[in-house]
Structures are given as C-alpha cells and as structure tokens.
Amino acid sequence: MSVFDELVGQDDVVKQLGYALDSPAAMTHAWLFTGPPGSGRSNAARAFAAALISGGTESNDVTARVLSGHHESLTIMSTQKSVISIEEVRELVSKAQASPVNSKWRVVIIEDADRMMERTSNVLLKAIEEPPPGTVWLLCAPSPIDVLTTIRSRCRPVRLRIPSRDAVAQLLMQRDNVSEDRARWAAAVAQNHIGRAKYLALNESADAERKQILAIPGKLTSVGATIRLAGRIVDNAAETAKSRVEERNASERAQLLSTLGVEGEKTVPPSARAQIRKLEEEQKRRSVRARNDELDRIFLELMSLYRDILMYQLGIREGWINAGEVDLIAEQANRDGPDTTLLRIDAITEARQRLQTNMSPVLIVEAAFVLLSNPWLQEDRTGAI
C-alpha cells in the first residue's frame, strides 16, 4: 500500500508529489496545497510528509505515525480558531529551526494558512525564504488568493480538486467496508466531500439528522414559526459545537493549570490569570467557529435540497444529491417556479457569507429562514420590483 492511496481522484497530484520524491532537483522547501473543502488538501499534505519523513511511499510504522500526527520530525498546526496568532507562528518558526530526528526532513504543516493575518504571514515569510536545509513547509488553503502574495510566490503550488462521486464511494467501500448502496448515498449527499461522506456512511443517525434539516422549509409556515425555528436551530448548533470542543477545552485547561502548578483547589495567583484568560478567549473563539461551522453545514444541506428542486423544475431527473427524497422535492418544486427557487438559493448563499462576519447568528438564520419562506422579500428589499 502507498501513503497516497486515499488521495482519490487526485492522479495529477500524486504524480507531481511522486516526481518530487524521486528527483532531488524537483524538490523544494515550501509547498502550497490548495483545493475546495472536501478535496483532501490536508490529507495530501500529511501523505507527502509521511513519504518525506519515511523516505518512501510504502506504508509502514513510520508513515502511520506521521499520518496520525505523531512523529518527532513533524509539526502540525491545525486550528479551530478564526485566526492564527502571531505567537503561534513564531513558535512554529522556532521549531522549524531544529534538526530532523530519525529522518532526512523536518516537516511543518499549517493546515489553515488562510487564517493568518498579514502581519502574521510576514513572520512566516522569512522562515520560508531562508529555511534550514532539512526543513520543508507544507501550507494548506482553499485557494492561492487566500494566502499572502509574498508567501504563495515562494511556494510550489499543488492544486487539488473535488473527487468524483464514484471515487468517494469506492474509497468508503474499500477503506471502511461500507456497503455499496450506503457508500453511494453518503458520497452523493456529502457532495463528494470525503470527510463528510465518511461521517454519513458510518453514523447510523446521520440519515435522520439530514431528514430533519430537509424538513425545515415545510415548517416555515408563519413569521412566528419561522423565528422560533431559527432560534431552536441556533441553540442546537451551539449545543452540538459545545459537545465537540468541551473535552478538548477541559483537557487544555487542566494541562495549563498543571503547568502553572495550580491544579486542584489551589488559588490561581495573579501572575497566572493572564495566561488562563488568554486560553479562555481562544476557546471561546473556537466554540464560535464550531457553532458557525454547524450552521454552515445546515445551510449546505438546504442548498442541496433547493439545487435538486431547481433541477426538477427544469425537467432534469438525473444527478440529484438527494435522490432518495423524490416526494419531498416534487412537493416543494410544484409550489413555485425556478425563479423563486433561485432566490432561495441566493438567500442561503448570503447567509453563508454572513457567517464569516461578526453578525449575530440568530439574526443570520432568522433572515435566511424568512427569505426562504417568502423569497420575493429579497427583491423588494433591493428595489428590483
């Protein structure tokens, strides 16, 4: 087996990385992996790191340690915060100066390079320009324009694409022993996102969760019902996000208190309060991002529904994301025309963009649901009619 086996639908990328491994002249000290969500850019970076550190592409104990993120010559920055701090990057740069251990290469991966502010990117710039001989930087971002120009100009680009539905389904069947029907369903409703497809395929409650989301449009029967439902959706998203980060937050706090020597019932001295406050602020930002990610997932599911509704209205009966929801799609499609459906899709797109701002999530969801209930309000608001 090869470390690149799970890079489904990325033959050109595998060829490019393999050539760099085999030809010293093609190797460089900084790489930028880009691709839309679900393309596997972080997986590609880790696979490349595994091949570099182990000295080959064949899977073994060393590559397994690298792929799991546990090797002495590997450093990975993966964050759930909105912004990577300058202090975090300075720490990475410091670690990158150390010589490799049990390997020819020391590899540093930044999985969310697009979350660095310009000042932070400038700290990284010098390290990328003048790295130690055995250090390789692997940066990941959705697209090249999400990274500072001076950074991307010094990195070799690796461009990934969303794999095909069949490729994702085949991966689930071969890697996770998922039945063919379940694998194809998961690949379709995940819109070819590998990580999401795996969750859907292996989680027994996933189908029921999606049905609840797809049922939302049918519950927007009045302004009051719409507002109440929006509030419940935001509250549920916050609870789901809390459950995702709660254990990690508790572990980080316990570790910090232990480091400061104030674990247990000891009183926190004034000198340690600033560090604890900083951790709490970081954890709060992480929770906000996790909640917004959950809301964005809901909007994506609704977007898939309205995409299928539009296809139905246009007479297209193949290529649906929600092929198992024919009755629901037909019922919704027969109520309005394609122009109305397009307005609903615009409303969801706008809501997803607003999630990237500091706007109240309740107001975002309320506004989106009101427009889904009566999309022509959006035209009235812009003065188009």
Secondary structure, DSSP 4 states (H G I P E B T S, - for coil): -BTTTT-TT-HHHHHHHHHHHH-GGG--SEEEEE--TTS-HHHHHHHHHHHHHHTSSB--HHHHHHHTT--TTEEEE---SSSB-HHHHHHHHHHHTSPPSSSS-EEEEETTGGGB-HHHHHHHHHHHHS--TTEEEEEEESSGGGS-HHHHTTSEEEE--PPPHHHHHHHHHHHH---HHHHHHHHHHTTT-HHHHHHHHH-TTHHHHHHHHHTHHHH--SHHHHHHHHHHHHHHHHHHHHHHHHHHHHHHHHHHHHHHT--TTPPPPHHHHHHHHHHHHHHHHHHHHHHHHHHHHHHHHHHHHHHHHHHHHTT--SS-SSTT-HHHHHHHHTTS-HHHHHHHHHHHHHHHHHTTSSS-HHHHHHHHHHHHH-THHHHHHHT--
